[in-house]
C-alpha cells in the first residue's frame, strides 16, 4: 500500500534522545510574491548550552515548514499564511534563544510576522520578526531572530554573545559596494540624491557634511549609482518608487498597498504632465470662491488615470510587480476630495481675525508663535522693525507696550530673519514673497488679537536695507481688503515653514539618524531598542519616498511651496541652529517664551487656552512617566548607564555621525551619564516621532485643504496706493485675491499631497499600542505599558472635556473645528477609524 504524501501535515518522529518542539510560523501574503513552502527551514540556537567549536549556542538541525493555511492576523486582520514546524533538539540542548530562518525559494522574499514555539508545561517562546526574509541563494546567509527577552550587553547569555556581536557587525556593513535589495546594512549618507547634475536647472547642493550646508544624515540607499565628482547620487527616474531600503525598514504588505494607492494618485494625476487634462487644460486662477469650492470638493469624481499616464508610470517604476499592483489599485480608486474641516460648518469663518490667530495655537503649525520680549522686534543682525508703539497702543486695552510686555500679553509670529537672506533669490522664481512679522495681543479670555502685520522686502540697492510696509486690522472697504491680503501673505510664510521645517526637518529628517544608530549599535535584544522600535516604524521608507517625489529637484514641494528650488537649502540654514536638548515639549515651550518653569519642576503656560501646549503637556507627562519607569526597570544605577557599551556607542553614533554637523555645539546634547538623562533623551525622541509629528501632520487637510486659508505661494504683492493693481483690487477684491494665491494646478497638486499626508492607514499603531503583547516576555514591563495606556485614556477624557468647555474659545474657534490632533486614540485598534480623521497619535513618523 502506498503511503500518502504528507509533508503538509505529518511531522516525523523524534529521534532517540531528542525532544520535538512544535511551532507556528505566520507569514503575510503579498501581491505577486510566492509564499514559502517546504524549502524554507528553521533552526534553533540554544541560549544556555554552548557549542565549544563555534563559541555560539548549540544549533539544532533544520526543520521544514509544513502546511500553509490562509489566515487573518493582527488588529487589522491582515491576510496571512500560517505554517507548522517541528524542530528536534537533543535533551541537553537547553533553552532556545534565537531562531534561524532559511528562505529556500528561488527568487521571492516573504514577510515573516512571527514564530511561536510551544514548549513543555504550557510554556511558549515568541520571536517577533516583522521583517522581509530573502532567498538564501541571494543572501548566502540565514536570518537570525532573537527571543523576546531583553538583555543589557553585560547580561547577555554567553551562548548568545557572539551572535549578538556578529549581528551588529553585519548591520553596520563596511561602507562600500552597491546596495542590493536583500542586504541589511545601515550606513550613513549625505543628502546627495536631491538633484541631477546632468540638468542645469536641477542642480542642488549636497546637504550635510559641511559648515555651509549642515544637515542630518540619511540612510545610504544607493544601488548601481552614477557619482559625479564622487558626491552626487543620481536616481534612474525622477519619480522612483522602487529603491533600496534595509528590509526591516520596508512597509509591510498592508502598509505598502495603502501608501502606494495614496502616493500614486499624486504621481499619476499631477506630477506627470498628461494629468493636466483633469481640468481640460484650464490651469489658470479660480474665478470665485464658489467655483473653487464647487470644482475641488464635489462629493464624487470618476477615476481620471488615462492609459498614457499609466504608460509613463510604468517607465518610472522599475519593478514590474510593483507596477501591476499600483495599476490595479489606481484603476479601482476614484479621486475624491472631501470637504476640509475649516469650511465644513462655516464657509466664511477662515476669513476672521479670530480664526487666523486661533490656528497659531490650535492649527497645523502651533509651534512657531513666541512671546515678544523686546519692542520693537529686532533682527539677528540688530536691525529694528519698522513697527512703532503708535501702531499698536490703541489696541492694547489701555496698556502701554511696556506694560503689555511686562504682563506677557504680546506675542509674535516671526517669519522674518530666516527668510530675508533668501528673498532676493526666491522672488526670481516667479513668486511674490515677503518676510513677515505679526504681533498679537493676548486678551482676557485667552484668545489672541492681531494688532499689526509688517511685510518686508530687501531693498533694490542691495545690502541689508529693507523696504517694509505696515498693515493694521480693518474690516471696511479698501483697508479691509489690504488687511486680508496681508494675512494671506503671512499664511504663505507660515505654510512654507510648516511643511519644510516643522514637519519635514524637525520630525522626519531629525529622527532618521537615531534609527540608523539604533540598528547599528543596539542589539535587537537591547531594552532601548525594544522601547524605540515602534517609534521608528516606516520612517525610513517614508523619508526615501519623500526625497524621490516631494523634495527632489522639480518635485512636488518645489512646485507647490514658495521657496521653490531653495527649499532644502533654506532648511539646512535653519538646522544649523537646531538643538536636541530644546526638542522636549517643556523646553521647547520655554524657549519660545510661551511658558516658564514653575517651582514644582513643571511649566506654567502664559496662554492658558493654548490647545497644542495644554494637551501636549498631558501627553508629554504620560510619555515621560512610561519611559522613566521603563529605564528604571533595566538600569538600577547611573553606573549601569555609563557602563553599557552598546548604549554609549549608540549615543556617540547619533551625536558624532548621524547629527555630526551639530556635534560642536555643547548645548545641543545631554551627556549620557545618568538614568535621568537617558530617560529625558528617550522621552524627547518618542515625543518627536509620535506626538509632535501628529500635531503638525494630521491636521493638514483639515486646515490647508481649503487653499485660501493656507496658500503655499503668492503670485502678486500687496498693491501700492495709486497703482493700477490697487484699482484692480478696488474693482474686484475677490478676483484679486484668487489671482494672488496659487493657480488651479498648483492648488490641486498641493491638495493631493496633503490629502495623502493627512491619512491614517489601517495598520496604524497608536501611542501605547504594540503589534502584539508578545513583544516582550517581561511581565513587569507589560504592566508598566498598561499603566501608560491607562494614563493616555485619562488624557483622552481631559481633551474631550476641554473641547466641550465653551469658555475655552481656542478649542474650536469660529470654524468650529475641535482640537483633536493630540487625542491619543488608544482604542483605535486595527484601523477601525482610518483615513482623514484629524485625530490620533501614531507611534511613529509613519507618513
KAHUSUL-V665801 format. One record per backbone hydrogen bond with DSSP energy under -0.5 kcal/mol. CO is the residue of the C=O (numbers start at 1). NH is the residue of the N-H. Records with the same first field share a line. If there is no record, write none. Layout:
CO = NH ; NH
//
This chain:
4 = 6
6 = 9 ; 10
9 = 11
15 = 18
17 = 91
19 = 89
20 = 22
21 = 87
22 = 118
23 = 85
24 = 116
25 = 83
26 = 113 ; 114
27 = 81
28 = 111
30 = 33
37 = 40 ; 65
39 = 41
40 = 65
41 = 102
42 = 63
43 = 100
44 = 60
45 = 97 ; 98
47 = 159
49 = 58
50 = 52
51 = 54 ; 55 ; 56
56 = 51
58 = 46
63 = 42
66 = 84
69 = 82
71 = 80
73 = 78
74 = 77
78 = 73
79 = 29
80 = 71
81 = 27 ; 83
82 = 68 ; 69
83 = 25
84 = 66
85 = 23
87 = 21 ; 89
88 = 61
89 = 19
90 = 93
95 = 47 ; 48
97 = 147
98 = 45
99 = 101 ; 145
100 = 43
101 = 103 ; 143
102 = 41 ; 104
103 = 136
110 = 112 ; 133
111 = 28 ; 113
112 = 130 ; 131
113 = 129 ; 130
114 = 26
115 = 127
116 = 24
117 = 119 ; 125
118 = 22
120 = 123
123 = 119
125 = 117
126 = 128 ; 148
127 = 115 ; 129
131 = 112
132 = 134
133 = 110
134 = 103
135 = 138 ; 139
136 = 140
143 = 101
145 = 99
148 = 777
152 = 155 ; 156
153 = 156
157 = 160 ; 161
158 = 161 ; 162
159 = 57
160 = 164
161 = 165
162 = 166
163 = 167
164 = 168
165 = 169
166 = 170
167 = 171
168 = 172
169 = 173
171 = 186
178 = 180
180 = 183
183 = 185 ; 247
185 = 187
187 = 220
189 = 218
190 = 192
191 = 207
192 = 233
194 = 553
196 = 199
198 = 200
199 = 202
200 = 203
202 = 196
207 = 191
213 = 208
218 = 189
221 = 244
222 = 179
223 = 225
225 = 227
226 = 228 ; 234
227 = 229
228 = 231 ; 232
231 = 233
232 = 228 ; 234
238 = 240
239 = 241
246 = 249
247 = 250
249 = 541
252 = 256
253 = 257
254 = 258
255 = 259
256 = 260
257 = 261
258 = 262
259 = 263
260 = 264
261 = 265
262 = 266
263 = 267
264 = 268
265 = 269
266 = 270 ; 271
267 = 271 ; 272
272 = 275
273 = 276
274 = 277
275 = 278
276 = 279 ; 281
277 = 280
279 = 282
281 = 283
283 = 745
284 = 744
288 = 292
289 = 293
290 = 294
291 = 295
292 = 296
293 = 297
298 = 337
304 = 306
306 = 310
307 = 311
308 = 312
309 = 313
310 = 314
311 = 315
312 = 316
313 = 316 ; 317
316 = 241 ; 318
319 = 323
320 = 324
321 = 325
322 = 326
323 = 327
324 = 328
325 = 329
326 = 330
327 = 331
328 = 332
329 = 333
330 = 333
332 = 334
335 = 301
336 = 338
340 = 343
341 = 344 ; 345
346 = 349
348 = 351
349 = 352
352 = 356
353 = 357
354 = 358
355 = 359
357 = 360
358 = 361 ; 362
359 = 363 ; 365
361 = 612
365 = 368
370 = 412
371 = 373
377 = 385
379 = 382
383 = 379
388 = 391 ; 392
389 = 392 ; 393
392 = 395
393 = 396
396 = 399
400 = 404
401 = 405
402 = 406
403 = 407
404 = 409 ; 410
405 = 408
409 = 442
410 = 372
411 = 440
412 = 370 ; 414
413 = 415 ; 438
415 = 436
416 = 419 ; 420
417 = 421
419 = 422 ; 423
420 = 424
422 = 426
423 = 427
425 = 428
426 = 429 ; 431
435 = 456
436 = 415
437 = 454
438 = 413
439 = 451 ; 452
440 = 411
441 = 443 ; 449
443 = 446
447 = 443
449 = 441
452 = 439
453 = 455 ; 471
454 = 437
455 = 469
456 = 435
457 = 467
459 = 462
462 = 465
465 = 459
466 = 468
467 = 457
469 = 455
471 = 453
476 = 479 ; 480
477 = 481
478 = 482
479 = 483
480 = 484
481 = 485
482 = 486
483 = 487
484 = 488
485 = 489
486 = 490
487 = 491
488 = 492
489 = 493
490 = 494
491 = 495
492 = 496
493 = 497
494 = 498
495 = 499
496 = 500
497 = 501 ; 502
498 = 503
499 = 504
500 = 505
501 = 506
503 = 507 ; 508
504 = 509
505 = 510
507 = 511
508 = 512
509 = 513
511 = 514 ; 515
512 = 516
513 = 517
514 = 518
515 = 519
516 = 520
517 = 521
518 = 522
521 = 523
523 = 526
525 = 151
526 = 530
527 = 531
528 = 532
529 = 533
532 = 535 ; 536
533 = 536 ; 537
535 = 845
536 = 539 ; 540
538 = 542
539 = 543
540 = 544
541 = 545
542 = 546
543 = 547
544 = 548
545 = 549
546 = 550 ; 551
549 = 556
550 = 557 ; 558
552 = 555
555 = 559
556 = 560
557 = 561
561 = 564
563 = 566
564 = 567
566 = 570
567 = 571
568 = 572
569 = 573
570 = 574
571 = 575
572 = 576
574 = 577
575 = 578
579 = 582
580 = 583
584 = 588
585 = 589
586 = 590
587 = 591
588 = 592
589 = 594 ; 595
590 = 593
592 = 371
594 = 606 ; 607
596 = 604
598 = 601
602 = 598
604 = 596
606 = 608
608 = 610
609 = 611
610 = 614
611 = 615 ; 616
612 = 616
613 = 617
614 = 618
615 = 619
616 = 620
617 = 621
618 = 622
619 = 623
620 = 624
621 = 625
622 = 626
623 = 627
624 = 628
625 = 629
626 = 630
627 = 631
628 = 632
629 = 633
630 = 634
631 = 634 ; 635
634 = 636
637 = 641
638 = 642
639 = 643
641 = 644
643 = 645
644 = 648
645 = 649
646 = 650
647 = 651
648 = 652
649 = 653
650 = 654
651 = 655
652 = 656
653 = 657 ; 658
654 = 659
657 = 660
658 = 217
659 = 662
660 = 663
662 = 665
664 = 666
665 = 668
668 = 580 ; 581
671 = 673
674 = 678
675 = 679
676 = 680
677 = 681
678 = 682
679 = 683
680 = 684
681 = 685
682 = 686
683 = 687
684 = 688
685 = 689
686 = 690
687 = 692
688 = 693
690 = 694
691 = 695
692 = 696
693 = 697
694 = 698
697 = 700
699 = 703
700 = 704 ; 705
701 = 705
702 = 342
703 = 706
705 = 707
706 = 709 ; 710
707 = 710
712 = 562
713 = 742
714 = 432
720 = 723
723 = 727
724 = 728
725 = 729
726 = 730
727 = 731
728 = 732
732 = 736
733 = 737
734 = 738
735 = 739
736 = 740
737 = 740 ; 741
740 = 715 ; 716
743 = 747
744 = 748
745 = 749
746 = 750
747 = 751
748 = 752
749 = 753
750 = 754
751 = 755
752 = 756
753 = 757
754 = 758
756 = 759
760 = 835
761 = 764
764 = 766
765 = 843
766 = 769
772 = 775
773 = 776
777 = 779
778 = 782
779 = 783
780 = 784
781 = 785
782 = 786
783 = 787
784 = 788
785 = 789
786 = 790
787 = 791
788 = 792
789 = 793
790 = 794
791 = 795
792 = 796
793 = 797
794 = 798
795 = 799
796 = 800
797 = 801
798 = 802
799 = 803
800 = 804
801 = 804 ; 805
802 = 805
804 = 806
805 = 808
807 = 809
808 = 811
809 = 812 ; 813
811 = 819
812 = 817
813 = 816
816 = 818
818 = 820
820 = 823 ; 840
822 = 824
823 = 840
824 = 841
825 = 828
827 = 829
829 = 832
835 = 760 ; 837
840 = 842
841 = 767
844 = 846
//
